């Protein structure tokens, strides 16, 4: 199922939650809506589901306009953050609920429930009470309940927010696997950058009801279209540089390196991720101001010439021997740089 959204606007009490958004979701893909609280991502998701009606704009499923269709007619299933399971029903009864509402025959219900229990790796859990399940198992039941009705579209509203970090990692791997196995067009709302990068085919970065950028995880992280997207996707070194013109050559200079540039602007922003900075005997001197350990990686706050920069180093033995106020030599690969024109 392909989804198209055209010029959608939604306001609540005069506050614009969705501001003239147009978007396409390709059939069979997992699209992540990523942004901080209040950016409009959940409102957009619920509008697709038919739980909220837009003030203006159109929604199309496979080129058929469904803008005014009620939620139950859209054949879209929602997986919620809080599971929304019925505590008085066991696992199988929860999964079968949507089929019973649709008056599916009993034998067909039993067959479909058994199939989906296998798909989410919950064979043997059919008779379990909801209260006897872990958080991850409850989320699998919620996913199974959505899958069993064979929806055209799967919608995920921050489904892993209530799980601990280790369980979130395993569950997003399972969601990714199941989505690819079933090839159901899916839209996944999250505020977690790592979650979006790991689960999505494409990511939509949102802010204040608008789309900042749409792209693959690699494009969003390594080639951000603007400073907001770049900064939102993780820690970032940003350098303001003027373009130097000398003897017919145009370049900018960073850490003593002259780097040719073709852009026409007078000033640029250079973006460099902390993990792209290396320790090198041939690099430039940098003073260690602080070291913040993160297990296998430590983040170094450095002063290089007049710039404060951050670098992430794997905690190998040679890196672990450095301490605050030591000098180290650092370098970077020119290909790791991303340049944005203008004063942003």
Steps between C-alpha positions, in 0.01 A plus 500: 500500500638839398412804713493856370438808713437833332517843668379378838426753775375430853453752780401455864356809671677725253837320535626345176599136553542412130601783272434435129668158483524298178649152518506163323550158659621240253323165494671248727736745669551586866488878531599660832358832618772641723497807719477635853176522700250738347647493148178356351610144425231324707230734368607411146491128581153520654375698203614220268318253726180704491501561876543876439347692211719756326384859456602495135701286262447153352604143582523235228539123532609361160372817328157467665413796720414390853509842667146469634494126560445386861786310668330161477474525121869574439633151590791655691614344827658702781758369749492725807765594754294367793407172322120561548442131582189372677602374848195271534592309181787256450756536221301315233179684586677836473644409161166366375299805605519681165403184311196446724387857438517421129290185561770263374417128536635328811724252314648779291567703816681208661711451188594866465580539871728194489680636193559843647616357835771316307586815308564701819669203672236446768409138431361345821396837648140495378344419838722735701342789688618845399614566857742206472690649206814712492501839328656356187247216487211746537636700209518184289135427583406856398688454174337160440154650558575757229643245256221243533242719326732522198510880480612695196691742722675462837534809719735504801459771767828490698443129574828438686513802731400299808771236456855499634790561261601137441141393438439796268790387282372143468140611444584745223693221330190281525271775370738558211511128420123456511436813295736381228355147506145629460592795273232715665535874441586641843536840666696508826496796741797545731704768675801266521760569229669160530165324476413686181842437346484127572140422406406727208549487125450877497475761774289816514651753742233735633504825697214734592253323273724513194724254318868594529637218288406164349767243417660165567665453840839556335386823333341635817804428716792569267348749253251713693330770297504756781651570838187394692505149352875471546486600866190292578665183369777499758795696634662716239800725449397811306763737361428835335744559219546770243594396150851607403573605143867498412672476160176386339454228760199481734538311824432502870742404775439264792768379740764630263358312200415688183187343356384602150133597467273576206204668667413861415424632847720728704478301821434139595438270793725194527341202676720225643381214722711421811558142385664626178796653687808279541822503699789539256874562527469737205206695639473835676542555873189496719479550876276259694255703710275217617441127453152348532496117494212307340612141548687393185519861376610824666412851388793743511448874527795658323638844427662520158632845416198722577235231459334279762430161344374161611647167394384145574779246544469128559650415837798308379799480728690784328199734524440413864845626592408862419378737772371856536760769410690261273562598140413261220521529121173470311402471135194425287416364157385777267224271366338501847425873479153623410464860388193722522506837327411829663449624852243267656 
